[in-house]
Amino acid sequence: MRRNIAISLGILFTILYPTIFFLFGKQSVKITGWSFDYFEEKSKKWNCKGTNFYFGKDGKLYEVEFDLPYEREFLGFRQDDNPEKVIAKWGKPSEVVQYATRGYKDEINRYKYLIYKRDGGEIEFEFTSYGFEEGHQYELKTITFDKVNPPLPKGIKMGMSKEEVIRILGKPDSSFAFKDIRILPFLLALSVLTGSFWTAFLVDFLPKGKKRAHKIILFLMSSFIALIIFACTSASFSLFKEFLEEGNLSKIATHLPFESKDVLFALLLVLPSLILGGLFTWLEYGPKKKPILHISVIVLLSILFAFFLSFPTRLYTLSFYSLPFKTALFLAFKSVLLPMLRIASYPLLLAIWFSSLRSNQSET
């Protein structure tokens, strides 16, 4: 009875996964704004390396960001200027924000923002410093006008529509629509449920035995099945996400499970599949008389699985400058804990499915 219920639920989730996408996918997409990018060839008319225009969901301009060049000046500033030079010209800023992150091989990435409040809006100077020394000099990267009219030719003003900006400045080199896809969390959850079910379901049909050779075969075959299902479910979710964001499948090749040149991606898929194969082997030959201990070990394995996969690549995003407690807590949750919880959910679900599907076949 328990096995029949688990199979019925697995099939139901499998049917719901594409059904929800086709029925509610497009309806769940809400445009929240647009971005127009003018590259160097057009931006050099006003002495910039690049210019980004941001429009709200009503299509009205509310922010313009200028990328500063090295060889020319914009508003009397160059890219190699430091915060002290801006303060000397503009005076004390209304607000100063700074933080830093650790990058690859202890590289220190520092960011500093001088914010000046003007005419009901803000003008923001962004400085960056990339290097292996904390005292590395800042450079002025961008100047952003938020709800303040930017110094552009031909009278570009805040509140203009997208069409007016295009009519004055010409077609942008690149444009992007910001979209809120409300259905994505449901699709991700269903993809994980579906993938973990079919992995456990197929592994349950593998031959079992007490001999060492049987255990090795079970480990290798379960790892291979976990790899294939994991790759396919990841690819299917990426395709659904691509279609909802872009409206087509033009980038389908970039979401295939394997690419001839993408060896690193293939290795990253092999690693979790081997861990899952070991988990299945333990589930099959591990203790069965103490369910509380059984579940506790599965939880521990899941946490370790998530820790080793997410911790080394996520910790560097945490700021090492002093921040308000709420901000630091949010960064910790978003950068480390949330990815760990997502990864840990997969083996936990596998353990639940496998325990529900166990056919209790006699070992030979």
Secondary structure, DSSP 4 states (H G I P E B T S, - for coil): -HHHHHHHHHHHHHHHHHHHHHHHTGGGEEEEEEEEEE-HHHHGGGT-SEEEEEEETTSBEEEEEEEPPSSS-BTTB-TT--HHHHHHHH-S-SEEEEEEEE-GGG-EEEEEEEEEEETTEEEEEEEEEEESSTTPPPEEEEEEEESS----GGG--TT-BHHHHHHHH-S-SEEEEEEEETTHHHHHHHHHHHHHHHHHHHHTTS---SSHHHHHHHHHHHHHHHHHHHHHHHHHHHHHHHHHHHSS-TTGGGGSS--TT-HHHHHHHHHHHHHHHHHHHHHHHS--S-HHHHHHHHHHHHHHHHHHHHHHHHGGGS--S---HHHHHHHHIIIIIHHHHHHHHHHHHHHHHHHHH---PPP-
